[in-house]
Amino acid sequence: MLRFELGFNMFENLTDKLGNVFKGLTKRGALTEKDVDEALKEVRSALLEADVALSVVREFIDKVRIRAVGEEVLRSVTPGQQVIKIVNDVLIEVLGSKESDLLIDHSPPAVILLVGLQGSGKTTTAGKLALHLKTKKRKKVMLASLDIYRPAAREQLRILGEQAEVLVLPEIDGESPEQIAKRAMAASKVQAIDVLILDTAGRTTLDTAMMSEAKEVFKISNPSETLLVADAMTGQDAVQTAKSFSELIKISGVILTRSDGDARGGAALSMRSVTGCPIKFVGVSEKLDGLEAFYPDRAAGRILDMGDVVSLVEKAAETIAEEDAAHMMKRMSQGSFDMNDMLKQIGQLKKMGGLGGIMSMLPGIGKLQKQMAANNFNDKAISKQEAIIFSMTKKERVNVALLNASRRKRIASGSGTQVSDVNRLVKQQQDMARMMKKMGKMGGLGGLKNMMSSLGGGMTNPGEGQNSPVDANKMAELQKMMGGNMPNIGNMASRFGGMGLPGLGGKPSKKRR
């Protein structure tokens, strides 16, 4: 997830536009049918601009309107919030209602057949999927390339297999795709493979030869999953490709690649409705671990700037060792926080996808992201702070009181920064140390939930004036995983433009404003 400079949201443009629409709704004490219709016109425009298929837009608007103009909604105490909830519910329906897991838990080998047009990222996705199945599902995986047409296609898959540390079917010159598929099936049975991934050849267009070949391989392998790999950046072209494939061969799901380059999200919003096929994964970076399971409810949350705290908690659980969390908890209970602790925080932050990776999953954070970007608060700033700490001696990291003028000058020179940067980081560490001491007196995690009030209005659902209890609890859980001390993410919104952002940068200068 290190794809972020300052956060990525596949639906960024749509999120911004819908946020403005709902802001107007929630400001009204009462809503009329006319108010709802006007808001839905703007929603319709936003969806079309996001490259959502017209048929999907029409169905979406109709469903929302039927539910939103009911007496129960219009006469409620918070009609604006009710409308937002309805939009959220319909978004989830459009995206697929619930996650669609891979059907691979039957007599091995379970076969996953990857199909798609040339250039969609199919071979890279095969490697990513192999790594996902190996690490997340604990499956023994084999890769096999059936692409005898594209130069170096099989070599590319071999390299990806080595990187993922999974088996790859050796090449034999002169074999047809059908022969390779048969050999792969036999080899996977002999070697007790759980999942066999077949990477088929892509073409620039859907042609008779391609589909005939795919159908024959389908018969030979009898796949548990036939997944279409489509480029999200092509928008509705990706949807039409999926539709065409589904009409010719039985597709069980879709993997959208290059979602990190698509800020509109039209393909994702249209795919399920147009094709009937669920989105199973999205490619989020070019790195081998850049593949994420697709959750419709979480995607809907991101679209409406409600965040995805569940995914954030899961990410923390995956990346932060229990012993590290326990150590940080002990330090916190003692009221201690030195530069070594700050360095550990930065490491945890980077493991979780950097500042952007976390920010993109926090509720109501969209506008803050833009503010931070404008003030150069990004992952580069984090790396700079890491360099400063690495330039300190062991004694200096433990006791910043040792940092006189000459030492600070030496550290700045060694880290390629300015003395002012060193001074700022020291101030941030001292602020954090004071906070840790305060938390220690409050009973560590016992007082953590009270501190969640620092989330302010920045952690709420669009238009809400108070925190969501669920979000606060999830954030508390996340804090616990990070040793009770996530790098003051919860306090960012309220402190931005104020006294500074511990671990991120100082107070924005007046010149920048």
Rosetta blueprint (number, residue, H / E / L):
1 M L
2 L L
3 R L
4 F L
5 E L
6 L L
7 G L
8 F L
9 N L
10 M L
11 F L
12 E H
13 N H
14 L H
15 T H
16 D H
17 K H
18 L H
19 G H
20 N H
21 V H
22 F H
23 K H
24 G H
25 L H
26 T H
27 K L
28 R L
29 G L
30 A L
31 L L
32 T L
33 E H
34 K H
35 D H
36 V H
37 D H
38 E H
39 A H
40 L H
41 K H
42 E H
43 V H
44 R H
45 S H
46 A H
47 L H
48 L H
49 E H
50 A L
51 D L
52 V L
53 A L
54 L H
55 S H
56 V H
57 V H
58 R H
59 E H
60 F H
61 I H
62 D H
63 K H
64 V H
65 R H
66 I H
67 R H
68 A H
69 V L
70 G L
71 E H
72 E H
73 V H
74 L H
75 R L
76 S L
77 V L
78 T L
79 P H
80 G H
81 Q H
82 Q H
83 V H
84 I H
85 K H
86 I H
87 V H
88 N H
89 D H
90 V H
91 L H
92 I H
93 E H
94 V H
95 L H
96 G L
97 S L
98 K L
99 E L
100 S L
101 D L
102 L L
103 L L
104 I L
105 D L
106 H L
107 S L
108 P L
109 P L
110 A E
111 V E
112 I E
113 L E
114 L E
115 V E
116 G L
117 L L
118 Q L
119 G L
120 S L
121 G L
122 K H
123 T H
124 T H
125 T H
126 A H
127 G H
128 K H
129 L H
130 A H
131 L H
132 H H
133 L H
134 K H
135 T H
136 K L
137 K L
138 R L
139 K L
140 K L
141 V E
142 M E
143 L E
144 A E
145 S E
146 L L
147 D L
148 I L
149 Y L
150 R L
151 P L
152 A L
153 A H
154 R H
155 E H
156 Q H
157 L H
158 R H
159 I H
160 L H
161 G H
162 E H
163 Q H
164 A H
165 E L
166 V L
167 L E
168 V E
169 L L
170 P L
171 E L
172 I L
173 D L
174 G L
175 E L
176 S L
177 P H
178 E H
179 Q H
180 I H
181 A H
182 K H
183 R H
184 A H
185 M H
186 A H
187 A H
188 S H
189 K H
190 V H
191 Q L
192 A L
193 I L
194 D L
195 V E
196 L E
197 I E
198 L E
199 D E
200 T L
201 A L
202 G L
203 R L
204 T L
205 T L
206 L L
207 D L
208 T H
209 A H
210 M H
211 M H
212 S H
213 E H
214 A H
215 K H
216 E H
217 V H
218 F H
219 K H
220 I H
221 S H
222 N L
223 P L
224 S L
225 E E
226 T E
227 L E
228 L E
229 V E
230 A E
231 D E
232 A H
233 M H
234 T H
235 G L
236 Q H
237 D H
238 A H
239 V H
240 Q H
241 T H
242 A H
243 K H
244 S H
245 F H
246 S H
247 E H
248 L H
249 I L
250 K L
251 I L
252 S L
253 G E
254 V E
255 I E
256 L E
257 T E
258 R L
259 S H
260 D H
261 G H
262 D L
263 A L
264 R L
265 G L
266 G H
267 A H
268 A H
269 L H
270 S H
271 M H
272 R H
273 S H
274 V H
275 T H
276 G L
277 C L
278 P L
279 I E
280 K E
281 F E
282 V E
283 G E
284 V L
285 S L
286 E L
287 K L
288 L L
289 D L
290 G L
291 L E
292 E E
293 A E
294 F L
295 Y L
296 P H
297 D H
298 R H
299 A H
300 A H
301 G H
302 R H
303 I H
304 L L
305 D L
306 M L
307 G L
308 D L
309 V H
310 V H
311 S H
312 L H
313 V H
314 E H
315 K H
316 A H
317 A H
318 E H
319 T H
320 I L
321 A L
322 E H
323 E H
324 D H
325 A H
326 A H
327 H H
328 M H
329 M H
330 K H
331 R H
332 M H
333 S H
334 Q L
335 G L
336 S L
337 F L
338 D L
339 M H
340 N H
341 D H
342 M H
343 L H
344 K H
345 Q H
346 I H
347 G H
348 Q H
349 L H
350 K H
351 K H
352 M L
353 G L
354 G H
355 L H
356 G H
357 G H
358 I H
359 M H
360 S L
361 M L
362 L L
363 P L
364 G L
365 I L
366 G H
367 K H
368 L H
369 Q H
370 K H
371 Q H
372 M H
373 A H
374 A H
375 N L
376 N L
377 F L
378 N L
379 D H
380 K H
381 A H
382 I H
383 S H
384 K H
385 Q H
386 E H
387 A H
388 I H
389 I H
390 F H
391 S L
392 M L
393 T L
394 K H
395 K H
396 E H
397 R H
398 V H
399 N L
400 V H
401 A H
402 L H
403 L L
404 N L
405 A H
406 S H
407 R H
408 R H
409 K H
410 R H
411 I H
412 A H
413 S H
414 G H
415 S H
416 G L
417 T L
418 Q L
419 V H
420 S H
421 D H
422 V H
423 N H
424 R H
425 L H
426 V H
427 K H
428 Q H
429 Q H
430 Q H
431 D H
432 M H
433 A H
434 R H
435 M H
436 M H
437 K H
438 K H
439 M H
440 G H
441 K H
442 M L
443 G L
444 G H
445 L H
446 G H
447 G H
448 L H
449 K H
450 N H
451 M H
452 M H
453 S H
454 S H
455 L H
456 G H
457 G H
458 G H
459 M H
460 T L
461 N L
462 P L
463 G L
464 E L
465 G L
466 Q L
467 N L
468 S L
469 P H
470 V H
471 D H
472 A H
473 N H
474 K H
475 M H
476 A H
477 E H
478 L H
479 Q H
480 K H
481 M H
482 M L
483 G L
484 G L
485 N L
486 M L
487 P L
488 N L
489 I H
490 G H
491 N H
492 M H
493 A H
494 S H
495 R H
496 F L
497 G L
498 G L
499 M L
500 G L
501 L E
502 P L
503 G L
504 L L
505 G E
506 G L
507 K L
508 P L
509 S L
510 K L
511 K L
512 R L
513 R L
